[in-house]
Amino acid sequence: MSDDNFNAKDLTRPTSKAPDPNAKFWDVADTFVHLANENCKGAERGQVCAAMLYAAARFNAFTVSVDAPNAETFKNEIEPAVAYFRDEFEKMLRENFRDYAENFSSYHPEKS
């Protein structure tokens, strides 16, 4: 994979005013969230969610294929790549659920 040093546990938004080394990551993620929110205006939220998961899966497969020098290497990288993406997604998902659980009333004041 192209970024072997990527580590989801290191991706928490900094609270200090120091430069954020992951600023581009946050900008890109915010762009995708904004696009998903816009798409929810014309589609079911569950459909948008499923489309984002599919798009991420498709792009991840593409990324691994680009980094492979040949088809045989690519085929050998599938299982390690699946494990990597599954583990990283689970970390990110759990972190976001934790954030929503801790900040539910501020994210959904209408439900307080």
C-alpha positions as CSV (number, residue, x, y, z in Angstrom):
1,M,0.0,0.0,0.0
2,S,1.2,3.5,-0.7
3,D,1.2,4.9,2.8
4,D,2.5,2.2,5.2
5,N,3.0,4.8,7.9
6,F,-0.7,5.7,8.1
7,N,-2.2,5.1,11.5
8,A,-5.8,5.8,12.4
9,K,-5.1,6.1,16.1
10,D,-2.9,9.1,15.4
11,L,-5.8,10.9,13.7
12,T,-7.5,13.0,16.4
13,R,-8.2,16.6,15.8
14,P,-5.6,18.7,17.6
15,T,-6.8,21.1,20.2
16,S,-3.7,23.3,20.2
17,K,-2.9,26.0,17.8
18,A,0.2,24.1,16.6
19,P,0.2,23.2,12.9
20,D,-1.7,20.1,12.2
21,P,0.5,17.6,10.2
22,N,-2.8,15.8,9.1
23,A,-4.5,19.0,7.9
24,K,-4.9,17.7,4.4
25,F,-6.4,14.5,5.7
26,W,-9.1,16.5,7.6
27,D,-9.8,18.7,4.6
28,V,-10.3,15.7,2.3
29,A,-12.5,13.9,4.9
30,D,-14.6,17.0,5.5
31,T,-15.1,17.3,1.7
32,F,-16.4,13.8,1.6
33,V,-18.7,14.4,4.5
34,H,-20.0,17.6,2.9
35,L,-20.6,15.7,-0.3
36,A,-22.5,12.9,1.5
37,N,-24.7,15.5,3.3
38,E,-25.5,17.2,0.0
39,N,-26.4,13.8,-1.5
40,C,-28.8,13.2,1.4
41,K,-30.9,16.0,0.1
42,G,-31.9,13.8,-2.9
43,A,-31.4,10.3,-1.7
44,E,-32.0,8.1,1.4
45,R,-29.3,8.5,4.1
46,G,-28.8,4.7,4.1
47,Q,-28.3,4.7,0.3
48,V,-25.7,7.5,0.6
49,C,-24.0,5.6,3.4
50,A,-23.9,2.4,1.3
51,A,-22.6,4.4,-1.7
52,M,-19.8,5.9,0.4
53,L,-18.8,2.4,1.7
54,Y,-18.8,1.1,-1.9
55,A,-16.8,4.1,-3.2
56,A,-14.2,3.6,-0.3
57,A,-13.9,-0.1,-1.1
58,R,-13.5,0.6,-4.8
59,F,-10.9,3.3,-4.3
60,N,-9.0,1.1,-1.8
61,A,-8.9,-1.8,-4.2
62,F,-7.6,0.6,-6.9
63,T,-5.0,2.0,-4.5
64,V,-3.6,-1.4,-3.8
65,S,-3.6,-2.4,-7.5
66,V,-1.7,0.8,-8.4
67,D,1.0,0.0,-5.9
68,A,1.4,-3.7,-7.1
69,P,4.0,-4.2,-9.7
70,N,2.1,-7.1,-11.3
71,A,-1.2,-9.1,-11.0
72,E,0.4,-11.9,-9.0
73,T,1.7,-9.5,-6.3
74,F,-1.7,-7.8,-6.3
75,K,-3.5,-11.1,-5.7
76,N,-1.0,-11.8,-2.8
77,E,-1.7,-8.4,-1.3
78,I,-5.5,-8.8,-1.2
79,E,-5.9,-10.5,2.2
80,P,-3.3,-8.3,4.0
81,A,-4.9,-5.2,2.5
82,V,-8.4,-6.3,3.5
83,A,-7.2,-6.9,7.0
84,Y,-5.5,-3.5,7.1
85,F,-8.6,-1.6,5.8
86,R,-11.0,-3.5,8.0
87,D,-8.9,-2.8,11.1
88,E,-8.4,0.9,10.2
89,F,-12.1,1.4,9.4
90,E,-13.1,-0.2,12.7
91,K,-10.7,2.1,14.7
92,M,-12.2,5.1,12.9
93,L,-15.8,3.9,13.3
94,R,-15.3,3.3,17.0
95,E,-13.7,6.7,17.5
96,N,-16.6,8.4,15.8
97,F,-19.2,6.5,17.8
98,R,-17.3,7.4,20.9
99,D,-17.3,11.1,19.9
100,Y,-21.0,11.0,19.1
101,A,-21.8,9.3,22.4
102,E,-19.8,11.9,24.3
103,N,-21.2,14.8,22.4
104,F,-24.7,13.6,21.4
105,S,-26.6,16.5,22.9
106,S,-24.4,19.1,21.1
107,Y,-24.6,17.2,17.8
108,H,-28.4,16.7,18.2
109,P,-29.7,19.5,20.5
110,E,-33.2,18.8,19.2
111,K,-33.1,15.5,21.0
112,S,-32.0,16.8,24.4
